[in-house]
Amino acid sequence: MSDFDLVLKGTVVLADCIVEGGFVAVRDGKVAFVGQGAMPGARERHDLGNALILPGAIDAQVHSLSQKDQEDFVWSTRSAAAGGVTTIVDMPYDEGDLVCSADAVRRKIDHAGKQARVDFALYGTIDPDEGPARIGEMVEAGVAAFKFSTFGTDPKRFPRIPAGLLEDCFAAIAPTGLTAGVHNEDDEAVRAAIGNVKAAGITEYRAHGLSRPPLTELLATNQIYETGAATGCPAHVVHCSVGRGYDIAAAYRAQGFRATIECCIHYLVLDEENDVRRLGGKAKINPPIRPRAEVEKLWRHVADGKVTMVSTDHVSWSENRKTNPDMLANASGVPGLEVMIPLFVKGLMERGIPLTRAAELMSLNPARHFRLDHQKGALEVGKDADITMLTPEPYSYDAAASGNNVVGWSPYNGIRLPWRVAATYNRGVQVFDGKTVLAAPGAGQFVRPLASLPLREAV
């Protein structure tokens, strides 16, 4: 018998090819061999037939602690395990504890480490009153990137970083090789648009899109990339809802700048005229969900390679914060960790886009982006055996029925999905069996960038 611990056989989906009748062999928590044909011997072997075997996803944008005493890592990582997500990158805007110092980073590592069921990395940010003074110490503490916002949602928890300070922060980050990610909405333009909507007395579902028209997003997107160009800092737009934003990012890359851009799964699935009309506050997200014509533009950018990565921007607001009849009074954001991979696979298949994009945009590119690809992001020998298995079992998604979400609502409820996450492995250990999350709190590990890793563009 071989000394492999585990062998899984099926259709292996890699970032550059699909291996029919392929297999992945695991030893000591690492990928030991990827092949095709007869399975080698192992202590545990599964011939999965036509199941898809993908690298575990890295969700580049998760908010586990945005609402105090609500979700926390014990739930966000449970949803992640059930959704085939083996690493989450958590945002720094925690209610009551902005992650803007080395001490805050260490507190969060300790807090999350006791709860996490899958692996996690962390973003850092700044306190506007302190400026970039603590960026260096947060790099030493292990953050994988930095997050800022050109729009002020809250002066303490989610502050606006004005243009001059943003430039100072980019300049401080540039020598570290890490990326500066920015929430891309122009504060002045958004506030003017909100004023117009309120003056017009519009409160129903249309209010949100009208209060944040595409220009408010594109103005900020250009500012972010110009700031990166001026400072030499890798610049990243953390979510883009309009097709033109991806063209802008591609133009900066063509000019030689490190300009990456992220698409959240809700911008690829939901649309304004149907879903926002139907769901109201439960589909309120910043930037807003756009019309179906814009959704299809984003899919074309996925097909053309203009999207750097796909994430969830997951946040599980309690239902009372998402059901106000006044659209603008609701909290912004939706949960999505449990269903991102099946939704993306469905969209790819419906449009004839190669499944390799799933491995590329949800695993390989995020790993490179956060400089975790020495350990994560691909079914390659020596890397963590983070594996997601999908089987062709059509079902209608129901967030409450699964039991893996702290809230029982989802904007994706009722969507018919052709592929189901049937198993998830984190570092070679099964953490989800298709029905039950097997990983206990504390099973996940903190992952940090390798300081000596050469800089590589995620393309």
BAZA-838695 format. One record per residue: x, y, z of N, C-alpha, C in turn. Coordinates in steps of 0.1 Angstrom, whole numbers, plus 2048, in hexadecimal, padded with zeros to 3 digits. Example, Ala and Ser with C-alpha at 12.3 -4.5 7.8 and 13.67 -1.06 7.14 Angstrom:
BEGIN
8847C784E87B7D384E8847DF84E/8807EA8478897F584788180084F/
This chain:
BEGIN
8087F480080080080080980C800/8048167F880C8237F880B82A806/81483380881383B81580B847814/8028488097F98548087EE852813/7EA85D8197DF85D8237D285D81C/7D18648117C486680B7C58677FC/7BD8617F47BC8637E57AE8667E1/7AB8717DA79E8747D579F8747C6/79586D7BF79586C7B17898727AB/78A8797A077E87F79A78388878F/77C89378C78089D7827888A878A/7958A878879D8B279079D8BF788/7998C978F7998D77887A48DF78E/7AE8E27857B98EA7887B88F8781/7C09017847BF90E77F7C390F770/7CB90576B7CF90575D7CA8F9755/7C38F075B7BE8E57537B48DD75C/7AC8D47557A38CB75C7A88BD759/7A98B57637AF8A77627A389D764/79E89875979388E75A79988175F/79287B76879786E76E7A4871776/7A587C77C7B18807837B087C792/7BB87E7997BA87B7A87C48847AF/7C18867BB7CA88E7C47CE8857D0/7DB8847D27E087B7DD7E58857E8/7E28817F57E688A8007EE88280A/7F988980F80188381980588E823/80288B83080689483B8008A2839/7F48A28347ED8AF8337F08B7826/7F98B281E7FE8B98127FA8B1805/7F98B87FB7F78B17EE8048AA7EA/80489D7E88108957E58118917D7/8058917D080688D7C27F88907BB/7F98957AF7ED8977A77EF88F79A/7E68867977E887D78B7DB87A784/7DC87177B7D086D7737D185E771/7C58577727C58497707C284177C/7C883677E7C582D7897CA834796/7C28337A07C68387AD7D18307B4/7DB8377BA7E58307C27DF82C7CF/7E68237D67E181F7E37E282A7ED/7D98297F77D98338027D182D80D/7D38338197CB82E8247BC831823/7B983C81B7AB83F8187AA843809/7A183C8027A083F7F47918417F0/78E84B7E778184D7E37818507D4/77A8477CC7788497BE76A8507BD/76B85D7B975F8667BA7578677AD/75C85F7A375585F79675686C78F/74B87378C74B87F78574B88C78E/74E88A79B74F8957A475A89F7A0/7588AC7A37638B57A076C8B67AD/7798B67AB7828B87B578A8C57B3/7888CF7BC78E8DC7BA7978DF7C6/7A08E97C47A78EE7D079E8F57D9/7A08F37E67978FB7EF79890A7EC/78C9107EE78C91E7EA7929277F6/7979327F279C93D7FB7929487F9/78A94B803780956802788963806/78A96C7FD7929777FF78B982807/77F98180B77898C81176C98781A/76F98682776698183176698B83C/75A98D84175899684D75198D858/75A98786075597E86B74F986877/75499287975299988674B9A7884/7449A987973F9B68767339B9880/72C9B08847219B288E7259AB89B/7279B28A572B9AD8B27219A38B7/7279988BC71E98D8C27159878B8/7199878AB7109818A171797489B/72097689172596A88A731964890/73C96B89074996789574F95B88C/75B95888F76294E88775D940888/75693D89375193089674692D88B/73F93788773593687D73A93886E/74294386D74694685F74E93A859/75793486275F92985D75791C85C/74C91B86374391086173D911853/73891D85073291F84273D91C838/74992183A75491F83175691082E/75890883975A8FA83774F8F382F/7438F78327378F182A7378F681C/73E90181973E90680B74A903803/7538FB8097608F880276A902803/76990C80C77291780E77C912819/78891181679290C82079A916827/79A9238227A192E82879893A826/79694283178F94F82F79995A832/79896582C7A097182F79697B835/79897D84278E985849792994849/78799C8487899AA84778B9B1855/7919BD8557959C286278B9CB869/77F9CC8647759D586976C9CE873/7729CA87E76A9C38897649CD892/7579CB8947509D489D7569D48AB/75B9DF8AF7619E18BD7709DE8BD/7769DA8B27849D88B278A9D98A4/78C9E589F7929E78927A09E1892/7A39D98887B09D28877BA9DB881/7C09E48897C99EE8847D69EF88C/7DA9E48927E79E489A7EB9D589B/7F89D389E7FD9C68A07F59BF8AC/7F29C78B67EB9C18C17DD9BC8BD/7D79C48B57C99C08B07CA9B48A7/7D59B389F7D79A78967D999B89F/7E199C8A97E49908B27D798C8BA/7CF9968BE7C39938C57BA98B8BC/7B998F8B07B09898A67B597B8A3/7C29798A17C796C89F7C39628AA/7C59678B67C295F8C27B395C8C3/7AB9668C079D9658C179895B8B6/79C95D8AA79795589F79D9468A0/7A99458A57B09388A67A892E8AF/7A19338B879992A8C178C9268BB/78892D8B077B92A8AA77B92489C/786928895786925886786916883/77D91287A77C904876784902869/78790C86279090C85679B917858/7A591784F7B09218517AB92F84E/7B39398537AF9478527BC94F851/7BB95A8497C59658487BD97284B/7C597C84D7BF9898527C499584A/7BA99E8487BD9AB8437C09B484F/7C89BF84D7C99C98577C59D6851/7C39E18597BF9EE8547C69F885D/7C2A0585C7C7A0F8647BCA1786C/7C0A1D8777B8A2787D7BBA35876/7B2A3C8707B5A488697BDA52872/7BAA5287F7C1A5B8887D0A58889/7D4A4B8877E2A478887E9A4787B/7E2A468707E8A458637EFA38861/7FAA38859800A2B85580BA2685F/80BA2C86B816A29875817A1B878/80CA1387980CA0687E80C9FB873/80DA0086680D9F685B8189EC85C/8249F085F8309E786182E9DD86B/8299E18778279D788281C9CD87E/8129D18778089C787280D9BD868/8169C286081D9B98568249AE85E/82C9B28688339A987182A99F878/81E9A487C81499C88380E99287A/80F99386C80A9898637FE98C85B/7FA9998597EF99C8517F3998842/7E899583A7EB99082D7E899C823/7E29A78277DF9B281E7DA9BD827/7D89C98217D19D48287C59D8821/7BB9DD8297AE9E18247AB9F0828/7A69F781E7A2A05821795A0881A/790A1381C783A17815783A25811/77FA2880577DA3680176FA3B805/767A3380B75AA37810759A3481F/754A3D827753A3B835745A35839/745A2983C738A22841736A2684F/741A26857740A2986574EA2F869/74EA3A87075BA41873764A3987B/75FA2F883768A2788B76AA19886/75FA12882761A0487E765A0386F/760A0D867763A0C858765A1A853/771A20856773A2E853777A30845/774A3C840779A41833788A45835/790A4182B79EA4682B7A0A50820/7A2A5D8237A3A678197AFA65810/7AEA6C8047B8A697FA7C7A6A7FE/7CAA758067D8A7780A7DCA6C813/7D4A6881D7D7A5E8267D8A5081F/7CFA4E8157D0A4180E7DDA40806/7E2A4B8017EFA4B7FA7FAA48804/7FAA4E810804A4B81A804A3C81E/7F8A3681F7F7A288227FDA20817/7F9A2280B7FEA1B7FF80DA1C7FF/813A27802822A29801828A2180C/821A20818827A18823826A09820/81CA0581981A9F68168239F280B/8269FA80182D9F77F583A9EF7F8/8429F280184F9EB80384C9DD808/8419DA80E83E9CD81483A9C380A/8369C77FE8319BE7F48239BA7F6/81C9BD80180E9BA8038069C37FA/7F99C07FA7EF9C77F27E79D07FA/7E39DC7F47DA9E57FB7CC9E37F4/7C39DD7FB7B59DC7F57AC9E77FA/7A39EC7F179B9F77F578D9F57F1/7849F97FA7769FA7F7774A067EE/76EA047E276EA0E7D7761A157D5/75EA1F7DE753A277DB757A367E0/755A3F7D7759A4D7DA74FA537E4/755A577EF74DA5C7FA744A687F7/74AA727F1742A7E7EE737A7B7E3/73AA737D9731A707CF725A687D4/728A5E7DD71EA567E3715A5E7EC/71BA667F4712A6E7FD709A787F5/70EA7D7EA706A867E26FAA7E7DC/6FDA727D76F3A697D26E8A657DC/6EDA627E86E4A5E7F36DBA6A7F6/6E0A767F66D8A827F96CDA837EE/6D1A817E26C7A827D76BCA787D8/6BFA6B7DC6B5A617DE6ACA647E9/6B1A697F46A9A6C8006A0A787FC/6A5A827F569DA8E7F2692A8A7E8/694A807E0689A7B7D767FA727DE/682A6E7EB679A667F2678A577EE/683A537E7684A457E3689A3C7EE/681A327F2685A2A7FE685A1B7FA/67FA177EF67EA097EC68BA047E5/68B9F87E06979F17DC6A09F97D3/69AA027CA6A2A0A7C16ABA147C8/6A8A177D46B0A217DB6BFA1F7DC/6C2A127DE6D0A0F7E16D8A117D4/6D4A0B7C96DBA0D7BD6DCA1C7B8/6D2A237BA6D2A317B76DBA397C0/6DDA357CC6E5A3C7D56F4A397D3/6F7A2F7CB705A2C7C8706A287B9/704A327B0705A2F7A2713A2B79E/715A24792722A1F78E72DA2978F/72AA3678C735A4078C73CA4179A/734A407A5739A417B2744A367B4/742A2B7AE74BA207B0757A227A7/755A2679B760A2779176AA33795/764A3E79A76DA4979F777A437A9/772A3C7B377BA367BD785A2C7B7/780A247AE789A1A7A8795A207A1/793A2B79A79EA327947A7A3879E/7A2A3D7A97AAA437B37B3A387B9/7ADA2D7BC7B5A227C27C1A1E7B9/7BEA1C7AC7C9A177A37D3A227A1/7CFA2F7A07D9A3A79F7E1A3B7AB/7DCA397B77E3A397C37EEA2E7C3/7EAA227BE7F3A177BD7FEA1A7B3/7FBA207A8805A2479E80EA2E7A3/80AA387AB812A427B081CA3D7BB/818A337C2820A2E7CE827A217CB/824A1A7C182AA0D7BE824A027C7/819A057CD8129FB7D58089F37CD/8089E57CF7FD9DD7C87F09E27CD/7E79E67C37DA9EC7C67CF9E27C2/7C69E07CB7BB9D67CA7AE9DC7CC/7A49DB7C37969DF7C578F9D27CA/78A9D37D67859C77DD7779C27D8/7709CA7D17649C67CB7609CF7C0/75C9CA7B57589D37AA74B9CD7A4/7419D67A37339D179F7309D5790/7399DD78A7379E177C7429DD773/73E9DA7677489D575D7539DE75A/7509EB75A75B9F57567679F4760/7649F176D76E9F07767799E6773/7759DB76D77F9D17697879D575D/7819DD7547899E37497939ED74E/78F9F47587999FE75E7A59F7764/7A29EC76C7AD9E47727B69DE768/7B09D975D7B89D37527C19DD74C/7BC9E974A7C49F47447D09F874D/7CE9F875A7DA9FB7627E49EF762/7DF9E37617E89D87607F09D8753/7E99DC7487F09DD73B7FA9E873B/7F99F27448039FC74680E9F874F/80E9EC7558189E775D8169E876C/80B9ED7708089EF77E8019E2784/8039E07917FD9D57987EF9D979D/7E69D67957D89DA7977CF9CE796/7CA9C97A17C19BD7A27B39C17A5/7AA9B87A279B9BC7A47939AF7A8/78A9B17B17839A57B67749A67B3/76E99B7B076099A7AD7599927B8/74F9977BF74898F7C973D9877C2/73A97C7C87319727C27239787C0/71F9827C97129877C77109907BA/71B9967B671B99E7A971A99579D/71D98879F71C97E79470F977794/70797879E6FB9707A06EE9787A1/6EE9827A96E298A7AB6E19967A2/6D599B79F6D49A77976C99B079E/6CA9BD79A6C19C77A06B39C579D/6AF9C37906A29C478C6999B8791/6A09AD7946999A179969C99F7A8/6A899D7AB6AB9987B96AA9A47C3/6B09AF7C06AF9BA7CA6A09BF7CB/6999BF7C068A9C27C16839B87CA/6879AB7C96809A17D16859A07E0/6929A37E26989A07EF6999AD7F7/6999B97F169A9C57F96A79C6800/6A79C980D6B39CA8156BC9BE816/6B69B28136BE9A68146C89A5807/6C69AF7FE6CF9AF7F36D69BD7F3/6D79C47FE6DE9D07FF6ED9CD801/6F59D27F87049CF7F970B9DB7F3/7169DF7F971E9EA7F472B9E57ED/72D9E97E07249F07D77189E77D4/70E9ED7CD7019E77CC7019DC7C1/6F79D37C26F49C97B86EF9D17AC/6F49CE7A06F19D57946E79CE78B/6E29D47806D99CE7776DF9C1770/6D79B876B6DB9AC7656E59AE75A/6E39B97526ED9BB7476FB9BD74C/6FC9C37587099C575E70F9B8763/7069B076970A9A376E71199B763/70B99B75771099374C71D999747/71F9A674872C9AC7457379A674E/7349A475A73E99F764741991760/73898975C73B97B75874497B74B/74298574274B98673775998973B/75B99174676899474B76E988752/76698075876B97375E77096A752/76996974876D96173C77A966736/77B97473678697A72F79397B737/79297774479D97874D7A0985753/79698E75479899B75A79599C768/79099176E78C99177C79898A783/79D99078E7A898A7957A497F79F/7989817A67949777AF7859797B1/77E96E7B777096E7BA76F96B7C9/7679737D07669727DF7579737E3/7549737F07479757F47439837FA/74D98980174A995809740991814/74298581973897F82273698682F/72A98983372798E84071998A843/71798584F70A97F85370398985D/6FD9938586F599C8606E9995865/6E59988716D89938766CD99886E/6C299086D6B79938646B19A1866/6B09A58726AA9B28766B29BE870/6BE9BC86C6C69C68666C69C6857/6BD9BD8516BC9BC8436AE9BD83D/6A49C08466969C084268F9CD843/6969D884468F9E58456899E9838/67C9ED8386769F182B67D9FD824/684A0582C68CA1082769AA09822/69CA088166A7A008106B4A06816/6B6A138176C3A1881B6C5A1682A/6BBA128326BDA118406C3A03844/6C49FA83A6C99EC83D6D89EC83D/6DD9E28446EC9E08446F09DA836/6FC9DC8327019D88257099CB826/7069C181E70E9B581D7059A981F/70A99D81A70299181A70B98581D/70697A82370E96E82570F966817/71A95F81671C95880972694C80A/72D94A815738941816734933812/72892F81672492181472191E806/71E9287FD7199257F072192C7E5/72C9327E87339397DD7389307D2/73E9247D674491B7CC7389167C3/72E9107C972390B7C071D9167B7/71C9227BC71692C7B37209307A8/72C9307AB7369347A0737929796/73891D79B73891179172C911788/72091378E71491478671591F77B/71A92A77F71B93577672593276A/73092C76E73A92976473491F75A/72D91575F72890A75671D91074D/71591875270A91D74A70F92673F/71A92C74172093573672B92F72E/72E92273173891B72974692072C/74892673875692A73C75D91F743/76A91C73F771911745771911754/76F90575A76F90476977D90776F/78790876679490C76B79491A772/78A92276E78992F77478592E783/77E92378777B92279578792079D/79091779879D9157A07A69217A0/7A59287957AE9347937A994079C/79C94379B79794F7A179394D7B0/7919417B478D93F7C27989387CB/7A39347C47AE92E7CB7BB9337C8/7C09317BC7CE9357B87D09447B9/7C894C7B37CA95A7B37C99607C1/7BF95C7C97BF9617D77CC95E7DF/7D09517DD7DD94D7E47E89567E0/7EA9587D37F59617CE7F396F7D3/7E79747D37E49827D77E89857E5/7E597B7EE7E897D7FC7F5977800/7FD9737F680A96D7F880A961801/7FF9597FF7FE94C8068019407FD/8059427F18069377E881292E7EA/81A9317F48249277F881D91B7FF/81191D80380A91380B7FC910806/7F591A8007E79197FC7E591B7ED/7D99187E97D491D7DC7D49137D0/7DA9077D17DB8FF7C67DD8F07CA/7D88E77C27DA8D97C47E88D67BE/7F28DA7C58008D87C08088D17CB/8128C97C781A8C17D18208CB7DB/81F8C87E78258CF7F281C8DA7F8/8118DD7F28088E77F77FD8E0800/7F78E88087EC8E28117E28DB809/7DE8CF80E7D38C88077C68CD80B/7C38D98057B68E08077AE8DC7FA/7A38D47FC79C8CE7F178D8D07F3/7878D37E87788D47E87738CA7DD/7698C37E17638B97D87548BD7D6/7508BE7C97428C17C573D8B57BD/7308B17C07298A77B971D8AC7B2/7198A67A770D8AB7A07008A67A6/6FC8AE7B06F08AB7B86E88B87B8/6DF8BA7AE6D78C77AE6CF8C97BB/6CF8D57C06C78D87CC6C48E77CC/6BA8EB7D46B78F97D66BD8FD7E3/6C59087E36CC90D7EF6C29127F9/6C590F8066BD9148116C791681D/6CA9228206D492582A6D0920838/6C392083B6BF91C8486BF90D849/6BC90683E6BB8F783F6C88F1841/6D38F783C6E08F083D6E58F084C/6E18FA8546E68FA8616F48FF863/6FA90485870890985970A918858/6FF91F85B6FF92E85B6F9933867/6FF93E86C6FA9448796ED94B876/6EA94F86A6DD9558666D694B85D/6C994C85D6C19438556BD949848/6C39548446BF95A8376CA95B82E/6C895C8216D295E8176CB96380A/6D296C8036CC9717F66CC9667EC/6D395B7EE6D49507E56CA9457E7/6C29477F26B893C7F56AF93A7E9/6AD92D7E66A49297DB6AB9277CE/6B892B7CC6BF92A7C06C291B7BE/6BF9167B26C19087AF6D09067AA/6D78FD7B16E58FB7AF6E78ED7AA/6EF8EB79F6F18DE7996FC8D67A0/7058DD7A77108D67AE7108D97BD/7138CF7C57138D07D47218CE7D9/7248D67E37318D37EA72F8C67F2/7368BB7EF7348AE7F573F8AB7FF/74A8B27FF7558B080975E8BB808/7648BF81376F8C981477A8C381D/7868C58187928C182079B8CD822/79F8CF82E7A88D98327B58D3837/7C08D58307CD8CF8337CC8C0834/7C48BA82B7C38AC82B7B98A6834/7B38AE83D7A98A984679B8AD842/7928A38427848A683D77D8AF847/7788BB8437728C484C7638C5849/75E8BF83E7508BF83A74D8B2832/7428AB83574089F82E7348A0825/72F8AC8217248AD8197178B1820/7178AD82D70B8B083670F8B7843/71B8B384871E8B785572C8BD855/72E8C985C73C8CE85E7428C6869/74E8C08657548B786F75F8BE877/7648C987276F8D087976A8D7885/7718D589076E8DC89D7748EA89D/76E8F28A57749008A77838FE8AB/78C9068A579A9058A87A28FC89F/79B8F58967A28ED88C7A98F5882/7A490187F7AA90A8757B791087A/7BF9158717CC91B8747CD92886E/7D59318757D893E86F7E393C864/7E19428597EB94284E7F095084B/7FC95184980295F84680B95E83A/80D96A83481696A82882496682B/82B96082283995C82384196981F/84896E82884E97B82685897B81B/85E97081886996F80E86396B800/85596A7FF84F9667F38519707E8/85696D7DC8589777D284A97C7CD/84A9897CA83D98F7C68399897B8/82C9857B882797F7AC8199857AA/81698A79E80999079B7FF985799/7F398679F7E897D79D7E1982791/7E197A7867DB97E77A7D0974775/
